[in-house]
Amino acid sequence: NMPNERESQTTSQAPAIKSAFADDPDMMELVQEFVTDMPVRAREIEALWEQRNRVELLRLAHQLKGASAGYGFESLGLVARTLETSLKQDNADLEALRSQVDDLVSMCNRVSL
C-alpha cells in the first residue's frame, strides 16, 4: 500500500519528539516503556481507524492524551486531545478525522528517548 510507505518515509525524516523528562534519571525507565510501546499504539490507531471503530479510537485518544503529559510528551497529548474532541462530535468531517489520525500516528512514531 503505497501511501503508508510514503507516510513512513516522511515520518522517519521528521524530527524525533523527546520527553521533557529526558534529563531525569528517575523517570527514564518509565519514559522508555512508554516510548517502546508507541509503535504498537500507532498500529492500533491505524487499525481502529480502518475498522471505523470510533468508540475504541476515542478511548485510545483519551488514554494517550492523559498519559502523554505524565511522560513528558505534551505535544503528543495535544494531538491526541484534538482527535478526541473531534471524535466526540457526531458530525465530524471524515477528512478532518483522517488527517488527525495521521497526525497522531506520525507523532506516536516520532516519540523517542
N, C-alpha and C positions, 0 to 999 in steps of 0.2 A: 504494500500500500504506500504509494509514493509520498502523499502529503505528510504522513507520520515520519518517514525517513527524513524529509526536508526539515520538519519540526525538530527532530533530534539533532540534526546538524546545526541548526540555528541555536538550539539550547546549549550545545556544547561550546559555542563561541560566546555565549552571554556570560557576563561576569558572575562568579560564584557569590552566593549570599552567605555571609559569615554571621555567627551568633554574636550578640552583644556581650555574651559571657565567654568569648574566646580566650580571654586572658585570666579567667577564673578557674584555677585548678580544681576547686571543689565542685564545679559544675560540669567539667569537661566529660566525665563518664556519662552523665545523663544526656548532655548535648550530643555526644557521639551516638548513643542509642537512638535518639530522635532522628539524627541525620541518616543513620544506617537504614531506618525504616521508611525514609522518604520515597525511594524508587518504588517500593511496594504501594505506598499511598497514591503515587502518581498513576500507577497502573490501575488501581482500584477506582480512582476518579474517572479515568477514561472508560473503564468497563461499565460503571454505573451510568455514565452519560450515554454510551451506546445502547444500553438497555432502557434508557429514558426512565431510570429509577430515581425519580425526584425525591422521594422520601429518604432513601439511603444517602443520596448525594447531599441533601440538606443536612443530614445527621453528620456526615463526614466533614462537610464545610464548617459546621458549627464546632465540631471537635478540634479541627485544625486551628480555627480562629482562637479558641481558648488556649490550646497547648502552645501555639507558636510564641506568644508573648512570654510565657513561662520559661521557654528555652532560649529566649533572646532573639527570636526571628520575627520582629514586629512587622516587617514588610510582607511576609508570608501571611501573617494574621489579617492584615488589611485586605489582601486579595481574597482570602477565604471569606471575610466578612462581606465583601461586595457580592460574591456569589451567593452566600447565604441569604442576604437581603433580597436579591433578585428571585431566588427560588421560592421565597415566601409570597411573591406576587403571582396571583392567578393568571394575570395577563402578560407575564414576562415574555419578551421578544426572544424567539428561539435563536436568532443570530447573535444577539447580545449574550445570551446564556452560553452559546458555543464559544464565543470569544473569552468569556470569563472562565470557563472550564479550561480552555487552552492556557490562559494566563496562570491559573492555579497549578496546572500540571507543569508548566515551564518553571514556575517558582519552586515547586517541590523538587524538581530535577536539578535546580541550581543551589539548593541548600548544601552547605559544606562546612567542614570544621575550620 
